[in-house]
């Protein structure tokens, strides 16, 4: 797995609260480690015994919407002609 090179501020930006738990979306965690999301998820599944039972869970449709809203950025205004 890649070496974590992010600052604490960069990590905090990606923490969400879901079901009363502070979490990071797999995509964001993979980016911090500079690995593909699929590789991160495979490594966690292969090494499941190394992680607490509540380390990973699936988001429901409503929770996915929360993450999408956090990740969306407003478009910059169009300059006048």
N, C-alpha and C positions, 0 to 999 in steps of 0.2 A: 504494500500500500504506500502511496506517496507520503512525503513528509509534510506535516502541517506547518505552514509558514505565515498564517494570518495573524493579525494583531487582535487583541482582546476586543477592541471597538468593532472591528470587522465581524467578529463572531457574534457579538451582542446584537448587531443589526439583523441577524438572521434567526434570532430566537423568537418563537411564537408561543402563545399560551393556548393549548388545546386540551379540553377536558380537565382543566385545572392544573395541567402539567406544562412545564417549560420544555419545548421540543424544537428540533431543527428538522426541516424537510430533507429527505435523502438527497435530493438534487443539490441543495445548498451545502450539505456536509461533504458530498463528493467533490464539489467545486473547491472547497477549502483544502481538501487533500489532493486535488488535481488528478482525480481518477474519474472514469466514467461512472455514472450512477449505477448502471447494471453491475459493474465490477464491485462497487461498495456493497450493494445488496447481496451479491453472491458470497462475498467474504464473510458478511455477518451471518448468513444462513449456514455456511460451512463451519463456522466457529461459534455456533449458537450457545454452546456450553460455557463459553467465556463471558457471556453477557447476562445481565439480570433478566428475568422473565418479562419484565415490563419495559425492556430497552426499546422495542420496536412494536408499532401497531399500525393497522390500516386506518386511513382516514375515511369517514363516510362522505357522502355527496355534499352535505352542508359544510363540513370542515374543509373539503377541497376548495369550495368557493371562497372560504376565508383566506386560504393561501394564495389563490389566484388574485384576489383583491389586493393583497399585500404586495404581490409581485408586479402588478400593472402600474405603469407610469403614465401620467398624462402626456399627451402629445404636445410638443412645443407650439406656440402660436404661429400662425402663418403670417409672414411679414407682408405689409401692404405693398401693392404694385407701385 
